[in-house]
């Protein structure tokens, strides 16, 4: 079952997020890591909010351990995010532009 992952990074900036994405070898608008179904990020009054959709929680957890944790620390994000997991009832995948 797909899992929605909501990460709230208090005190983080979009510039730090961009640095992390670069370290991961990802390009905004491009393909995501294996197992990821969707992703977006926005600035908040307190930091940044990242939302992901993954095929399974295990795939997300492995990616978080191997990449999110180490790369956010390297980018100067001092605290781990508040993470909320939700079982996805339904989701859409990107289609071809009309």
Buried (B, 14 or more C-beta within 10 A) or exposed (E): EBBBBBBBBBEBBEEBBEBBBEBBEBEEEEEBBEBBBBBEBEEEEEBBBBBBBBBEBEBBBBBBEEBBBEBBEEBEBEEBBEBEEEEBEEEEEEEEEE
